[in-house]
């Protein structure tokens, strides 16, 4: 995913009334189903909120689902969908976004990098990486911006260079999960470890999930906090 658009100043918030969603029975991908290296897109498919087979997903329907299920305000979801993902046309299969380069990047939290000589990155979760990520929660209960920053610094330290997209998306992706499935306490966003890992490791909506709205300004604030924390962690080494 390309995240530079997310860091633009917040646009005028457009309030759009969208219908409440029905979570649908969770069922993992079966043989022949298409899946992405994105835990959120796979979760939506696993819950039948977009086509369960992961094929022929319309961007119009995905846009609506990102609003009424994930709680993303219109300017934010429009910003994501206005990125390089548009190259895919009006509809896409989830596996299309595993194409390394424009959307898929190295240094993921819970996925392996694209193998040498391959065009498409793996879409299955590396559960060892999930356990490693879990260990970055300082109190074992929630992930804070600082915990996410520590995880990103650790992952990125294995690379001599990374694309700008890998660096910005590496911060933006867990920030989005925190905004959608976490909550704001004392001006800071936190997300229960259980919720983060249910989404990333099981590709399932966290138990008791209730949609709340968030937008570009929230994403800009949280990504800035994580990025600043990353700089502070590196400077203290
Ligand atoms: C149009 C919407 C979206 C598209 C097309 C998309 C696409 C992608 C792609 C291609 C990746 C792979 C990046 C990599 O190489 O690691 C990815 C990763 C990820 N996405 Fe999405 N995504 C979308 C929306 C979201 C949303 C709304 C969330 C959270 C609420 C989310 C959470 C994540 C996370 C956490 C990862 C990182 C997984 C990892 O590091 O292993 N995505 N997404």
Boltz pocket constraint, residues with backbone or C-beta under 6 A from the ligand:
constraints:
  - pocket:
      binder: B
      contacts: [[A, 1], [A, 36], [A, 37], [A, 38], [A, 39], [A, 40], [A, 41], [A, 62], [A, 66], [A, 70], [A, 80], [A, 81], [A, 85], [A, 97], [A, 98], [A, 103], [A, 104], [A, 105], [A, 106], [A, 107], [A, 108], [A, 109], [A, 110], [A, 111], [A, 121], [A, 169], [A, 173], [A, 174], [A, 176], [A, 177], [A, 180]]
      max_distance: 6.0
